[in-house]
Every structure is written in C-alpha cells, then in structure tokens.
Amino acid sequence: MKADNDNGCKGHTHENGECIELLGKMSDYVDEELDPGTQARLESHFQNCPPCLMVLQSLRKTLEIFRRRDDIIPPENLSGEIREKIGG
C-alpha cells in the first residue's frame, strides 16, 4: 500500500503495516535496546516518515518531562523496570 500526501509520507510505502510494527519497537529504540540492524531500520524509517518521527519526538519529550519531575511518584503496581526508568 502506498502512502499518500494526507499522512505526510509522500512517496513512502508502508508495506505490511511497517509503521505499526516499528512504532511497537519505539520504546526499545529510545532506550537503545535494539540490535544494530533494527535500530538502523527505525532510523531510516524516521527520516522518511514525518508522522512516525513526530511520535518519536513526542515520546522523547514525554520521557524528558517525567525524568525531570521529582514530585511524581509512580504507582506501586507499575512494573519495577518501568518505575526504574522514570525515576521512581
């Protein structure tokens, strides 16, 4: 399926739900937990897909805001790994 101008990806194809698949890996990308090949694939995709790049930038900004806040206490039922990453 070829993307059209409406989603900001002029001329970019999203075969087999590529955006959906890569968005599912975005958290691991931000945390630098992907293998080099997958990381390069996401970086290439972000260069060619403005909507996905906007989601990435939003995720990074959200994490930055939460990491700077001392007064936010994550709920006890939040997984330990997530609590650690957001400073709880």
MARRO-317338 format. One record per residue: residue number from 1; residue in three letters; y, z, x of N, C-alpha, C in turn. Coordinates in nm, 4 decimals, decimal comma. Layout:
! MARRO-317338
KELUM; k; r; nyy; nzz; nxx; cayy; cazz; caxx; cyy; czz; cxx
KELUM; NUM; ala; Y; Z; X; Y; Z; X; Y; Z; X
...
//
This chain:
! MARRO-317338
KELUM; k; r; nyy; nzz; nxx; cayy; cazz; caxx; cyy; czz; cxx
KELUM; 1; met; -0,1163; 0,0000; 0,0837; 0,0000; 0,0000; 0,0000; 0,1235; 0,0000; 0,0889
KELUM; 2; lys; 0,2153; -0,0879; 0,0632; 0,3361; -0,0990; 0,1430; 0,4485; -0,0206; 0,0780
KELUM; 3; ala; 0,5175; 0,0589; 0,1584; 0,6285; 0,1385; 0,1071; 0,7469; 0,0478; 0,0780
KELUM; 4; asp; 0,8311; 0,0902; -0,0135; 0,9495; 0,0124; -0,0443; 1,0750; 0,0891; -0,0058
KELUM; 5; asn; 1,1894; 0,0305; -0,0336; 1,3167; 0,0911; 0,0036; 1,3439; 0,2221; -0,0678
KELUM; 6; asp; 1,2821; 0,2466; -0,1815; 1,3113; 0,3664; -0,2589; 1,2773; 0,4956; -0,1869
KELUM; 7; asn; 1,1794; 0,4932; -0,0977; 1,1418; 0,6178; -0,0317; 1,1918; 0,6269; 0,1120
KELUM; 8; gly; 1,2741; 0,5344; 0,1554; 1,3324; 0,5416; 0,2884; 1,2426; 0,4902; 0,3985
KELUM; 9; cys; 1,1305; 0,4315; 0,3667; 1,0359; 0,3856; 0,4670; 1,0252; 0,2331; 0,4668
KELUM; 10; lys; 1,1346; 0,1650; 0,4681; 1,1357; 0,0190; 0,4614; 1,0415; -0,0402; 0,5664
KELUM; 11; gly; 0,9488; -0,1201; 0,5205; 0,8577; -0,1892; 0,6099; 0,7472; -0,1027; 0,6673
KELUM; 12; his; 0,7410; 0,0209; 0,6307; 0,6396; 0,1132; 0,6837; 0,5260; 0,1240; 0,5837
KELUM; 13; thr; 0,4051; 0,1187; 0,6312; 0,2913; 0,1270; 0,5400; 0,2339; 0,2678; 0,5387
KELUM; 14; his; 0,1823; 0,3056; 0,4261; 0,1189; 0,4358; 0,4089; -0,0226; 0,4119; 0,3595
KELUM; 15; glu; -0,1035; 0,3597; 0,4477; -0,2414; 0,3292; 0,4147; -0,3207; 0,4584; 0,3951
KELUM; 16; asn; -0,4016; 0,4608; 0,2929; -0,4929; 0,5726; 0,2675; -0,4224; 0,7085; 0,2637
KELUM; 17; gly; -0,3050; 0,7119; 0,2075; -0,2346; 0,8401; 0,1943; -0,1940; 0,8992; 0,3264
KELUM; 18; glu; -0,1516; 0,8166; 0,4205; -0,1176; 0,8645; 0,5538; -0,0151; 0,9780; 0,5515
KELUM; 19; cys; 0,0892; 0,9644; 0,4720; 0,1906; 1,0710; 0,4660; 0,1283; 1,2023; 0,4205
KELUM; 20; ile; 0,0489; 1,1965; 0,3162; -0,0133; 1,3186; 0,2638; -0,1020; 1,3823; 0,3703
KELUM; 21; glu; -0,1803; 1,3018; 0,4378; -0,2681; 1,3538; 0,5439; -0,1866; 1,4194; 0,6549
KELUM; 22; leu; -0,0826; 1,3509; 0,7003; -0,0047; 1,4026; 0,8123; 0,0795; 1,5236; 0,7728
KELUM; 23; leu; 0,1265; 1,5263; 0,6494; 0,2005; 1,6431; 0,6042; 0,1116; 1,7674; 0,6058
KELUM; 24; gly; -0,0173; 1,7479; 0,5812; -0,1115; 1,8584; 0,5864; -0,1309; 1,9139; 0,7262
KELUM; 25; lys; -0,0910; 1,8382; 0,8266; -0,1034; 1,8815; 0,9660; 0,0296; 1,9294; 1,0238
KELUM; 26; met; 0,1346; 1,9254; 0,9420; 0,2681; 1,9524; 0,9930; 0,2843; 2,0940; 1,0475
KELUM; 27; ser; 0,2282; 2,1930; 0,9829; 0,2396; 2,3301; 1,0310; 0,1765; 2,3440; 1,1700
KELUM; 28; asp; 0,0580; 2,2849; 1,1860; -0,0070; 2,2881; 1,3175; 0,0751; 2,2116; 1,4212
KELUM; 29; tyr; 0,1425; 2,1052; 1,3785; 0,2291; 2,0288; 1,4681; 0,3441; 2,1168; 1,5170
KELUM; 30; val; 0,4103; 2,1839; 1,4249; 0,5230; 2,2705; 1,4600; 0,4768; 2,3828; 1,5528
KELUM; 31; asp; 0,3574; 2,4342; 1,5295; 0,3024; 2,5425; 1,6111; 0,2370; 2,4923; 1,7397
KELUM; 32; glu; 0,2427; 2,3603; 1,7630; 0,1849; 2,2964; 1,8824; 0,0366; 2,3274; 1,8971
KELUM; 33; glu; -0,0367; 2,3182; 1,7852; -0,1789; 2,3488; 1,7847; -0,2659; 2,2239; 1,7661
KELUM; 34; leu; -0,2063; 2,1065; 1,7776; -0,2828; 1,9825; 1,7593; -0,3262; 1,9253; 1,8932
KELUM; 35; asp; -0,4323; 1,8467; 1,8889; -0,4738; 1,7767; 2,0094; -0,3677; 1,6703; 2,0409
KELUM; 36; pro; -0,3576; 1,6274; 2,1667; -0,2517; 1,5338; 2,2059; -0,2491; 1,4035; 2,1251
KELUM; 37; gly; -0,3638; 1,3512; 2,0889; -0,3684; 1,2273; 2,0121; -0,3096; 1,2425; 1,8729
KELUM; 38; thr; -0,3449; 1,3520; 1,8068; -0,2920; 1,3769; 1,6724; -0,1429; 1,4058; 1,6794
KELUM; 39; gln; -0,1024; 1,4799; 1,7805; 0,0397; 1,5098; 1,7976; 0,1189; 1,3803; 1,8170
KELUM; 40; ala; 0,0689; 1,2905; 1,9000; 0,1371; 1,1630; 1,9230; 0,1424; 1,0798; 1,7949
KELUM; 41; arg; 0,0366; 1,0862; 1,7165; 0,0329; 1,0122; 1,5894; 0,1411; 1,0639; 1,4939
KELUM; 42; leu; 0,1546; 1,1948; 1,4854; 0,2587; 1,2506; 1,4000; 0,3976; 1,2144; 1,4513
KELUM; 43; glu; 0,4192; 1,2243; 1,5821; 0,5497; 1,1906; 1,6382; 0,5862; 1,0460; 1,6082
KELUM; 44; ser; 0,4907; 0,9569; 1,6209; 0,5141; 0,8164; 1,5893; 0,5474; 0,7998; 1,4417
KELUM; 45; his; 0,4735; 0,8699; 1,3575; 0,4970; 0,8613; 1,2132; 0,6372; 0,9114; 1,1790
KELUM; 46; phe; 0,6786; 1,0235; 1,2371; 0,8097; 1,0795; 1,2078; 0,9216; 0,9832; 1,2480
KELUM; 47; gln; 0,9011; 0,9071; 1,3539; 1,0014; 0,8102; 1,3987; 1,0179; 0,6963; 1,2991
KELUM; 48; asn; 0,9145; 0,6705; 1,2206; 0,9148; 0,5562; 1,1298; 0,9194; 0,5932; 0,9825
KELUM; 49; cys; 0,9230; 0,7217; 0,9504; 0,9191; 0,7642; 0,8111; 1,0244; 0,8732; 0,7867
KELUM; 50; pro; 1,1450; 0,8330; 0,7489; 1,2512; 0,9317; 0,7272; 1,2161; 1,0441; 0,6298
KELUM; 51; pro; 1,1444; 1,0196; 0,5193; 1,1111; 1,1315; 0,4314; 1,0236; 1,2375; 0,4999
KELUM; 52; cys; 0,9270; 1,1955; 0,5784; 0,8424; 1,2923; 0,6491; 0,9232; 1,3659; 0,7560
KELUM; 53; leu; 1,0135; 1,2953; 0,8212; 1,0997; 1,3597; 0,9202; 1,1877; 1,4647; 0,8542
KELUM; 54; met; 1,2369; 1,4368; 0,7359; 1,3180; 1,5351; 0,6636; 1,2366; 1,6596; 0,6295
KELUM; 55; val; 1,1105; 1,6412; 0,5911; 1,0243; 1,7563; 0,5615; 1,0025; 1,8371; 0,6889
KELUM; 56; leu; 0,9786; 1,7701; 0,8006; 0,9600; 1,8384; 0,9284; 1,0842; 1,9192; 0,9651
KELUM; 57; gln; 1,2005; 1,8587; 0,9526; 1,3246; 1,9284; 0,9857; 1,3469; 2,0480; 0,8945
KELUM; 58; ser; 1,3127; 2,0339; 0,7680; 1,3250; 2,1440; 0,6731; 1,2305; 2,2584; 0,7089
KELUM; 59; leu; 1,1073; 2,2245; 0,7441; 1,0105; 2,3264; 0,7843; 1,0600; 2,4020; 0,9069
KELUM; 60; arg; 1,1076; 2,3295; 1,0067; 1,1584; 2,3946; 1,1285; 1,2763; 2,4859; 1,0973
KELUM; 61; lys; 1,3671; 2,4398; 1,0132; 1,4841; 2,5195; 0,9772; 1,4420; 2,6459; 0,9021
KELUM; 62; thr; 1,3478; 2,6321; 0,8104; 1,2981; 2,7469; 0,7351; 1,2365; 2,8501; 0,8290
KELUM; 63; leu; 1,1549; 2,8052; 0,9220; 1,0930; 2,8963; 1,0178; 1,1981; 2,9641; 1,1041
KELUM; 64; glu; 1,2992; 2,8891; 1,1453; 1,4073; 2,9447; 1,2262; 1,4809; 3,0553; 1,1502
KELUM; 65; ile; 1,5098; 3,0306; 1,0246; 1,5791; 3,1306; 0,9428; 1,4958; 3,2579; 0,9311
KELUM; 66; phe; 1,3676; 3,2432; 0,9023; 1,2824; 3,3611; 0,8851; 1,2614; 3,4352; 1,0165
KELUM; 67; arg; 1,2565; 3,3651; 1,1264; 1,2370; 3,4316; 1,2555; 1,3589; 3,5124; 1,2970
KELUM; 68; arg; 1,4768; 3,4746; 1,2499; 1,5998; 3,5462; 1,2845; 1,6254; 3,6664; 1,1952
KELUM; 69; arg; 1,5571; 3,6766; 1,0854; 1,5830; 3,7844; 0,9889; 1,4991; 3,9071; 1,0229
KELUM; 70; asp; 1,5668; 4,0172; 1,0462; 1,4982; 4,1434; 1,0748; 1,4630; 4,2199; 0,9488
KELUM; 71; asp; 1,5327; 4,1898; 0,8388; 1,5164; 4,2681; 0,7180; 1,4074; 4,2160; 0,6250
KELUM; 72; ile; 1,3418; 4,1065; 0,6627; 1,2360; 4,0509; 0,5782; 1,1024; 4,1085; 0,6227
KELUM; 73; ile; 1,0360; 4,1750; 0,5318; 0,9054; 4,2340; 0,5610; 0,8011; 4,1584; 0,4800
KELUM; 74; pro; 0,7093; 4,0889; 0,5487; 0,6063; 4,0145; 0,4759; 0,5159; 4,1079; 0,3962
KELUM; 75; pro; 0,4686; 4,0649; 0,2813; 0,3782; 4,1491; 0,2024; 0,2493; 4,1782; 0,2775
KELUM; 76; glu; 0,1918; 4,2926; 0,2487; 0,0696; 4,3352; 0,3167; -0,0475; 4,2400; 0,2965
KELUM; 77; asn; -0,0515; 4,1705; 0,1827; -0,1655; 4,0827; 0,1553; -0,1527; 3,9459; 0,2222
KELUM; 78; leu; -0,0455; 3,9222; 0,2961; -0,0289; 3,7980; 0,3701; -0,1193; 3,8027; 0,4928
KELUM; 79; ser; -0,1825; 3,6933; 0,5255; -0,2778; 3,6944; 0,6366; -0,2110; 3,7397; 0,7664
KELUM; 80; gly; -0,2871; 3,8038; 0,8508; -0,2370; 3,8563; 0,9772; -0,1756; 3,7496; 1,0657
KELUM; 81; glu; -0,2362; 3,6327; 1,0692; -0,1855; 3,5240; 1,1524; -0,0472; 3,4787; 1,1049
KELUM; 82; ile; -0,0312; 3,4674; 0,9748; 0,0979; 3,4267; 0,9206; 0,2011; 3,5354; 0,9447
KELUM; 83; arg; 0,1635; 3,6620; 0,9216; 0,2560; 3,7727; 0,9440; 0,3047; 3,7725; 1,0882
KELUM; 84; glu; 0,2142; 3,7495; 1,1821; 0,2493; 3,7475; 1,3229; 0,3493; 3,6356; 1,3543
KELUM; 85; lys; 0,3285; 3,5178; 1,2969; 0,4150; 3,4032; 1,3237; 0,5542; 3,4206; 1,2674
KELUM; 86; ile; 0,5680; 3,4948; 1,1602; 0,7010; 3,5139; 1,1030; 0,7613; 3,6480; 1,1431
KELUM; 87; gly; 0,6947; 3,7150; 1,2339; 0,7515; 3,8367; 1,2901; 0,7314; 3,9630; 1,2114
KELUM; 88; gly; 0,6256; 3,9701; 1,1344; 0,6027; 4,0895; 1,0516; 0,5023; 4,1749; 1,1057
//
